[in-house]
Structure formats: structure tokens, C-alpha cells
């Protein structure tokens, strides 16, 4: 049986410890506790921005809050008292704000979201025409230098970085499903965040924002490359990338493109209206044979048997994993 006095003492100790941790990061919870109306909303964002200085501070705050909120379930409001209750509600509001991630993965709206994220946090002042959301979007119309300047004026930079990360992480997840070859963009993202977490001065925060914007712009451009290269869809481009070699002649490159396009067409026709083809051994074998037959049309000089064996495995696994993830 839990001793209520000991439980309340533990809750009080952990609450004060969490408040002290937030204070050590540069925010006094008293500002939030005494704020009213729209000022309270602003203070929740200020506290969340302070806690979001890096992944480690967010993680530690989250651990402390989850333990605290669990203990609060075992005491009544009357037993807590108004002071503890107010602190709990304030800490929970900050916790909830930090964890309210953006969930959209619409590729055509990605950069619009990036602009919206910044303008959402910039202090209201002179109208910024370049940051207005449009119903249709053309990435070439963005003034990235202006976007960077707007970020420099923003008050809650850590929250902007967090929101931006949520959008890019969702975009990277989609890109990796489209093509395993996009792993280099994910690794680039990890390096950006590693640097961000290791150093928290103003210059690094602004560099992180610019690096993330450039990453999202490059990824967006890469994801549209299949159309520029004359393919009908991303799958054709992915198979082409799996077969491509720097040493190919112009004629061989054209041949690889033709093989990639034909392979996707044949596989799509074979799998049309099939559900969970990966569960059927005979269909898996048929897909592997299609892949093998098509790649064996390639130049033997550039694609000897030992090379084609690896290509066949990689391409088959791409289709197999893609179906499992669907």
C-alpha cells in the first residue's frame, strides 16, 4: 500500500526538480503561472522553445514529466493543492506543445509549410509577401535568402527548428520508401542534427536552419528528377539508379533506361490486382525471373554475371520491401 504522505512528498520534490531544470535552461515557470489569456499561450511557446534547445534537453524534460504525470494519477486535486496543481498544468502544457508535431507529408506543399513555419513564429511586423502561403506552389519562386533573414528575426528559433525537423523527417521517410538510394539524404540530415545538438550558439542555430532548408530543397529537387530524366514514375528512376555505372557509354545509358522502364511495366502488369504477392512463393519467383530476364539484356562487357547477380538481388528486394511497407 502506498503511503500518501510519501507520495505527495515525492510529487512535490519531482515537480520542484522539473521546474528547477526548466529554470536552469533559462526560463522561469513563474512567467507562465502568472500569465493570462493570449499571454499564457505566448509563455507556453517561450517555455517550450527554451526546453527544446537540443534533443537531450527535450528528452530529459520528457522523462521527468512522464514520471511526474504518472504519480499525479494517484492523488486527488484536493490532496495536491492549488500550487502543485498549477505547476503540473503549466508543465503539462509545455510538454504537450513540444510533442505536437506536424504530421503532413504532402510533397507538393512541403516548402509552403517551411515558409509557414517561419512566418508563424516571426513577431508580427511589416507584411512579408514572400512568406505568404499559396494554394499552388513553385519552389523556384522562393527567395531563400529572405526566408533565412526572416528566421534570424524570429523569437522562438528552437521551436521553428523542431517543426522544420518534423516536416523533413516525414519527407525523408517517404523518400526512402521511394528509393533506398536516398539514404545519403538521411545521413546528411543526421549530421546536421548532430552538429545542432553539440553546439547551441546563435550562429549554429541559424546555420542549422539554413542547412535544413538546403537539404529539403535538394531532396525536393531529387524527388522530381525522374520526370526530368524522361521516366514515367519514381520506380523506373530507382531501378535505373540501381543499374547505373559511371563508366557507361551514352548508348549503354539509353539501354539501361529502356530496361528499367520495361521492367517496371512488366512487373506492374504481372502484379496487377494482386494483394500481398510477397506471401506467394511462385509469384516471388516470377518477379525475380522478370528482373533477371530484363537485366540480362544489358551489355555483357559492362555487366558481367557477378555484377548482375548483385543487381538482381537489390532490385528484387526493392520490390519486395516496397510491398511489405505498403
HUFEN-V559030 format. One record per residue. PHI is phi in radians with two decimals (NA if undefined). PSI is psi in radians with two decimals (* if undefined). D_LAST is the distance of its C-alpha to the last C-alpha in whole Angstrom. Layout:
PHI & PSI & D_LAST
PHI & PSI & D_LAST
This chain:
NA & 2.35 & 49
-1.41 & 2.30 & 48
-1.37 & 2.05 & 51
-1.06 & -0.70 & 50
-1.10 & -0.71 & 52
-1.17 & -0.68 & 51
-1.12 & -0.80 & 47
-1.12 & -0.63 & 48
-1.15 & -0.70 & 50
-1.16 & -0.72 & 47
-1.09 & -0.77 & 45
-1.10 & -0.75 & 48
-1.12 & -0.79 & 47
-1.21 & -0.63 & 44
-1.10 & -0.84 & 44
-1.10 & -0.63 & 47
-1.15 & -0.68 & 45
-1.21 & -0.72 & 42
-1.10 & -0.71 & 44
-1.16 & -0.64 & 46
-1.10 & -0.78 & 43
-1.07 & -0.71 & 42
-1.10 & -0.66 & 45
-1.15 & -0.37 & 45
-1.51 & -0.16 & 42
2.00 & 0.16 & 45
-2.20 & 2.28 & 44
-1.66 & 2.08 & 47
-1.08 & -0.35 & 45
-1.02 & -0.57 & 48
-1.05 & -0.72 & 47
-1.27 & -0.68 & 44
-1.12 & -0.53 & 46
-1.76 & -0.10 & 49
-1.34 & 2.70 & 47
-2.37 & 2.71 & 47
1.01 & -2.36 & 45
-1.13 & -0.47 & 43
-1.09 & -0.61 & 45
-1.13 & -0.74 & 43
-1.05 & -0.76 & 39
-1.10 & -0.71 & 41
-1.21 & -0.60 & 42
-1.04 & -0.75 & 38
-1.17 & -0.68 & 37
-1.10 & -0.78 & 39
-1.14 & -0.75 & 39
-1.10 & -0.69 & 35
-1.10 & -0.71 & 36
-1.15 & -0.76 & 38
-1.18 & -0.45 & 36
-1.53 & 0.44 & 33
-1.03 & -0.59 & 36
-2.81 & 3.02 & 33
-1.08 & -0.62 & 30
-1.16 & -0.74 & 33
-1.18 & -0.67 & 35
-1.13 & -0.74 & 32
-1.10 & -0.81 & 31
-1.12 & -0.75 & 35
-1.07 & -0.72 & 35
-1.09 & -0.76 & 32
-1.08 & -0.79 & 33
-1.10 & -0.76 & 37
-1.17 & -0.75 & 35
-1.09 & -0.71 & 33
-1.11 & -0.75 & 36
-1.12 & -0.82 & 38
-1.14 & -0.56 & 36
-1.14 & -0.76 & 36
-1.15 & -0.63 & 40
-1.10 & -0.37 & 41
-1.16 & -0.35 & 39
-1.71 & 0.13 & 42
-2.30 & 2.67 & 45
-1.53 & 2.90 & 46
-1.06 & -0.67 & 46
-1.14 & -0.71 & 50
-1.20 & -0.56 & 50
-1.20 & -0.78 & 48
1.54 & 2.75 & 50
-1.12 & -0.65 & 50
-1.16 & -0.86 & 50
-1.12 & -0.69 & 47
-1.08 & -0.74 & 45
-1.13 & -0.72 & 45
-1.15 & -0.73 & 44
-1.05 & -0.81 & 41
-1.10 & -0.66 & 40
-1.17 & -0.80 & 40
-1.12 & -0.66 & 38
-1.18 & -0.68 & 36
-1.08 & -0.71 & 36
-1.18 & -0.77 & 35
-1.01 & -0.82 & 33
-1.13 & -0.66 & 30
-1.14 & -0.73 & 31
-1.10 & -0.63 & 30
-1.63 & 0.07 & 26
-1.51 & 1.29 & 26
-1.33 & 2.66 & 23
-1.27 & 2.43 & 22
-1.99 & -0.07 & 18
-1.23 & 2.41 & 18
-2.16 & 0.31 & 15
-1.15 & 1.96 & 17
-1.13 & -0.60 & 18
-1.25 & -0.34 & 21
-1.82 & 0.06 & 22
-0.95 & -0.97 & 22
-1.25 & -0.44 & 25
-1.09 & -0.73 & 27
-1.07 & -0.71 & 25
-1.06 & -0.75 & 27
-1.14 & -0.73 & 30
-1.11 & -0.66 & 30
-1.02 & -0.79 & 30
-1.18 & -0.88 & 33
-1.12 & -0.44 & 35
-1.13 & -0.59 & 34
-1.76 & -0.25 & 36
-1.26 & 2.40 & 38
-1.06 & 2.35 & 42
-1.07 & 2.26 & 43
-2.74 & -2.33 & 45
-1.10 & 2.39 & 46
-1.02 & 2.36 & 43
-1.96 & 1.66 & 40
-1.04 & -0.61 & 39
-1.22 & -0.21 & 37
-1.86 & 0.16 & 35
-1.37 & 2.41 & 35
-1.31 & 2.39 & 31
-1.99 & 2.72 & 31
-1.29 & -0.56 & 29
-2.08 & 2.62 & 28
-2.36 & 2.38 & 28
-2.18 & 2.00 & 29
-1.03 & -0.50 & 28
-1.18 & -0.27 & 32
-1.49 & -0.12 & 34
-1.38 & 2.36 & 33
-1.65 & 1.66 & 36
-1.19 & -0.52 & 35
-1.13 & -0.69 & 38
-1.18 & -0.69 & 39
-1.03 & -0.72 & 35
-1.12 & -0.70 & 37
-1.16 & -0.65 & 40
-1.11 & -0.69 & 39
-1.10 & -0.70 & 37
-1.05 & -0.48 & 40
-1.51 & -0.23 & 42
-1.19 & 2.58 & 39
-1.46 & -0.77 & 40
-1.85 & 1.29 & 37
-1.16 & -0.61 & 36
-1.12 & -0.67 & 34
-1.18 & -0.64 & 32
-1.10 & -0.79 & 31
-1.02 & -0.77 & 30
-1.08 & -0.80 & 28
-1.11 & -0.72 & 26
-1.12 & -0.71 & 26
-1.08 & -0.71 & 24
-1.06 & -0.76 & 21
-1.13 & -0.80 & 21
-1.21 & -0.67 & 20
-1.07 & -0.72 & 18
-1.13 & -0.69 & 16
-1.17 & -0.70 & 16
-1.14 & -0.67 & 16
-1.05 & -0.77 & 13
-1.13 & -0.75 & 11
-1.11 & -0.68 & 14
-1.22 & -0.53 & 13
-1.21 & -0.64 & 9
-1.16 & -0.69 & 11
-2.76 & 2.13 & 13
-1.05 & -0.35 & 15
-1.21 & -0.13 & 18
-1.45 & 0.11 & 18
-1.03 & -0.49 & 19
-1.14 & -0.52 & 22
-1.25 & -0.66 & 22
-1.13 & -0.75 & 20
-1.13 & -0.64 & 23
-1.10 & -0.73 & 26
-1.07 & -0.77 & 24
-1.08 & -0.67 & 25
-1.16 & -0.69 & 29
-1.06 & -0.82 & 29
-1.22 & -0.61 & 29
-1.07 & -0.76 & 31
-1.15 & -0.70 & 34
-1.07 & -0.74 & 33
-1.26 & -0.42 & 33
-1.51 & -0.33 & 36
-2.57 & 2.30 & 38
-2.15 & 0.50 & 39
-1.41 & 2.96 & 42
-1.04 & -0.71 & 41
-1.11 & -0.70 & 41
-1.19 & -0.68 & 38
-1.08 & -0.80 & 36
-1.21 & -0.61 & 37
-1.12 & -0.71 & 36
-1.06 & -0.77 & 33
-1.04 & -0.84 & 32
-1.12 & -0.68 & 33
-1.13 & -0.70 & 31
-1.19 & -0.71 & 28
-1.08 & -0.78 & 28
-1.12 & -0.67 & 29
-1.09 & -0.81 & 26
-1.15 & -0.64 & 24
-1.15 & -0.79 & 26
-1.14 & -0.69 & 25
-1.15 & -0.73 & 22
-1.06 & -0.75 & 22
-1.13 & -0.71 & 24
-1.15 & -0.67 & 22
-1.22 & -0.28 & 19
-1.74 & 0.02 & 21
-1.13 & -0.56 & 23
-1.01 & -0.64 & 21
-1.20 & -0.73 & 23
-1.13 & -0.54 & 26
-1.50 & 0.03 & 26
1.55 & 0.23 & 25
-1.53 & 2.82 & 22
-1.61 & -0.31 & 20
-2.79 & 3.03 & 17
-1.19 & -0.59 & 15
-1.05 & -0.74 & 14
-1.06 & -0.74 & 18
-1.11 & -0.70 & 19
-1.13 & -0.79 & 17
-1.10 & -0.70 & 18
-1.02 & -0.79 & 21
-1.09 & -0.62 & 21
-1.20 & -0.45 & 21
-1.70 & -0.30 & 24
-1.19 & 2.50 & 26
-2.37 & 2.51 & 29
-1.10 & -0.39 & 32
-1.54 & 0.02 & 35
-1.22 & 2.55 & 33
-1.42 & 2.96 & 36
-1.03 & -0.70 & 35
-1.14 & -0.71 & 35
-1.18 & -0.63 & 33
-1.09 & -0.73 & 30
-1.10 & -0.67 & 30
-1.16 & -0.72 & 30
-1.09 & -0.71 & 27
-1.05 & -0.80 & 25
-1.09 & -0.72 & 26
-1.11 & -0.76 & 25
-1.09 & -0.77 & 21
-1.14 & -0.79 & 21
-1.14 & -0.72 & 22
-1.05 & -0.83 & 20
-1.10 & -0.72 & 17
-1.08 & -0.79 & 19
-1.16 & -0.75 & 20
-1.16 & -0.74 & 16
-1.06 & -0.71 & 15
-1.16 & -0.70 & 18
-1.17 & -0.61 & 17
-1.70 & 0.03 & 14
-0.96 & 2.31 & 15
1.17 & 0.17 & 14
-1.62 & 2.49 & 13
-2.04 & 2.27 & 11
0.97 & 0.90 & 10
-1.07 & -0.38 & 12
-1.15 & -0.30 & 12
-1.44 & -0.18 & 14
-1.92 & 2.02 & 16
-1.04 & -0.70 & 19
-1.19 & -0.57 & 20
-1.30 & -0.68 & 17
-1.03 & -0.76 & 16
-1.12 & -0.66 & 20
-1.14 & -0.71 & 20
-1.13 & -0.75 & 17
-1.09 & -0.66 & 19
-1.16 & -0.70 & 22
-1.04 & -0.81 & 21
-1.05 & -0.83 & 20
-1.08 & -0.82 & 24
-1.05 & -0.68 & 26
-1.27 & -0.78 & 25
-1.22 & -0.42 & 25
-1.30 & -0.05 & 29
-1.41 & -0.20 & 30
-1.34 & 2.81 & 30
-0.98 & 2.18 & 33
-1.14 & -0.51 & 35
-1.14 & -0.69 & 37
-1.58 & -0.35 & 34
-2.29 & 1.27 & 31
-1.14 & 2.90 & 33
-0.95 & -0.70 & 32
-1.16 & -0.52 & 31
-1.34 & -0.75 & 29
-1.11 & -0.57 & 27
-1.03 & -0.78 & 26
-1.18 & -0.67 & 24
-1.09 & -0.78 & 23
-1.06 & -0.78 & 21
-1.10 & -0.79 & 20
-1.12 & -0.76 & 18
-1.19 & -0.76 & 17
-1.05 & -0.78 & 16
-1.12 & -0.53 & 14
-1.08 & -0.83 & 12
-1.16 & -0.72 & 11
-1.12 & -0.89 & 10
-1.15 & -0.61 & 9
-1.12 & -0.65 & 6
-1.22 & -0.69 & 5
-1.11 & -0.60 & 6
-1.43 & -0.23 & 4
-1.17 & * & 0
